[in-house]
Amino acid sequence: MSRQIKSVAVCGTGTMGSGIAALCANMGLPVLFLDLTSNGEDRNAISAAALERMQTGRQPMLKDEDALARIQIGNFDDDLVRIADYDLIVEVIIEDLGVKREFLEKVESLRSDGSIVATNTSGIMLAKITEGLGDRLARDIAVTHFFNPVLVMKLVELIPGENSDNEVIECLSRFLANDLGKGVVLAKDTVNFIANRIGCFWLLNGLNSAGTALDAGCTMEEIDAALSKPIGVPPTGLFGLWDLIGLDVMDLVAANLRDNLPAGDEGLAYAKLPQVAQDMLARGQIGRKAGAGFYRMSKTGDGERFKETFDVAAGDWRGSAEVEMPDNLLNAVGLLFDDGPLGKLAWQVMGGTLLYAADLVPQISDDVVNIDNAIRWGFGWHQGPFELLDALGPERIIDRLEAEGRPVPKMLQVIKGTGDNRFYRKNGGEYLGLDGAWHSI
């Protein structure tokens, strides 16, 4: 009989762990909710506080009292042994390789045969997590990369290890899709997987490249207006998204990429913060959670709120300006093929990201569909990279690359060889594979 998941132990009660626990409880599953042992009188104080937060706030995470009743709390010292009674153990502790390995070694010694282990990480490779921890764990573990907030975001990246049992991956895929209602993307065990590999390339490329447009007289507001709706990216734009994520988080992402991207990867050129961002990070101007990043909200003497923009050249704040984009720059084709500074920036950032994605098959995914789904579901793009390439016209992009003497990425080479000039056909029912053949979705 194939494996089934009817109960879940969530180890870690932070934002991600709370979201996963709440989702499972809302879907009718019994949940064991564990965290570190408190030094106070109540040894379960940490998990108890997390459970309390799940019930409060403007948008409580638990849908009803029945969901609350399905969650049992505990601590690692007294209650980790209880994971033996659960089908799925989800590790959601600190994003630190050494800490994860030490914790999973304890999990492996306590869990039952037939149970499945999921480690939730945004980019640490599974091979590094499981190295030397035994064959049984290697067979029964996979990465499940939930996106935050868990109750809202559709995407979960599922990453098997080299020795993961196919039955384990099939069971997790069914569970995530059917029981939890997620959009499951099958990724490979490479640094940052799919969505963050491409999405963070876009972010880091954009921040490192924006200086050219600023020097040419463009404002940050104009850059955000260009790198948002016209290319099908959420309205935060580039700088707004950096503020949302936080310079501190992206600095760690960049360091991880520097350490783990393969030699020769184009992302290495952007795996750092430009000096102006490093200076902002040093003084704590890291984004919304700190009250200020590239933008901030301020108040007049009468208490009226207004938005301000940090002028990176002047090193001071000014009132934010409304931007009205010219008609010829209101769509991706018009913008990316325009010769003005915004068009050149869009080609460098969005065009560069599309080309980067087109060269990552089969390194991060065996097909274009998983990549497109990951970016749409994880970063909120209106179209995935290959859908957007179809809209722009792959042949036109190939001609431009060849005219500039630049290499043509793998998947664009495939298109050139087939003559179809698209990645999808039959209203998205078929996609072009690396083999040059059409495959059903």
C-alpha positions, 0 to 999 in steps of 0.5 A: 500500500502506498504511504498516506499522510493523516497526521503532521508534526510541525517542528518550529513555531515561527512564521512559517511553522505556524502557517503550516500548522494552521493550514494542516489543522484547518484542513482537518489534520491532527497536528503536533506543534513543537518548539524549544523548551522555555526556561520558565515555569511553563516549558511549553511557553514558546509553542503556547505563545505561537498558538496564541498568535495564530488565534489573534490579530486582524486575520486569525490563522485558525478558521474555527475552534475545531481547528484549534482543538486539532493542535497539540503543543509541546517542546523539543526536550519533553515531546519530540519523542511523540513524533513517532505517532505522526505520518509527516514530520515537518522541520521548520527551524532556523535556516542554518545548515548545522542546526538543521542537521543536528536536529534532523539527526534527533528526528531520525532516531525517534521517528517511526518506519514509514514516516516521511520527513520534510525540511522546509528551507528557501535554498539550502540544498538537501544533499548538504542537509542529509549528508552522513545522516543515514540511508533511511532518512535519505530515502524518506526525506524531501524539501518542501519549500512553502512560500510565505504567508503559507495560508495565502501563497499557492506555491510549494516547491517539492525537491527530492534528494538523490536517494528519495523514494519515489513513493515518498515524493508521490505521497508528498505531491498528492498531500500538498496538492489534494489535502492542502490545496497547494500548487506543487512545483517539482524542482531539483536540488540546486541552490535556491531551487526554482522560484528564488533562483530566478526571482532573486536574480531579477531582484539583484540584477535590478538593484545592481543595474538601476544605477545606470538609469538613475544616472541617466535622469530616471527617478526611482518612481519611474523605474518602479513604474516601468518594472511592474505593470508593463512587464506583468510584475506586481505593482511594488516594482523593483525598489518597493519589492526590496523594501517588502523583503528587506535588505537584510534578508536579501544580503543573506540570499546574496551570500548564499548565492556567492557560496553555492552558485556553480562557477560561470553562473551569470548570477554570480555577477549580481550576488552582492548589494551595491554600495548604496544598499550596503550603506543603508543596511549598515544604518538599519534602513532595511525596508518596511519592517524597519520603517524605512528603506527606499521608501517610507511613510511619514506624517504631516503636523496634522497627522496626514500620511504621505510617502517619501522616496530616499534619493540615493544620490543626495542621500536624503528624503524627498516627497514621492512623485506620481508617475504616468508612463508614456503609452509606448512603454505600457507593455512588455514589447514596447518597453523592452525594445525601446532605446530610452534609459527605461527600455535599456534597464528593462532589457537588462533586468527583465530581458536578462532574467528571461535569458537566465531562465532559458539557460537553466533547463534542465539544471533546475527543472526538466521543463518550462512548465514548472519554471513558469508555475514557480514564478507565477505562484511564488513571485506573482508575475502575470506570466512565467518567463517562458510565457513572457518569451512567447509574448515577446516573440522568441525569434525577435529575441534570438535575432537581437542576441545574434546581432549583439554577438551574445550567446543564445540560451539553451531553450531558445536554441531549441526553438531555433532548431524546431522553427515553431517560435514558441514554448506553448501551443494548443492554448497552453495544452502542450509545451516544448521540451528540451528534446525539441518535441511537444509534450502534453501538460 
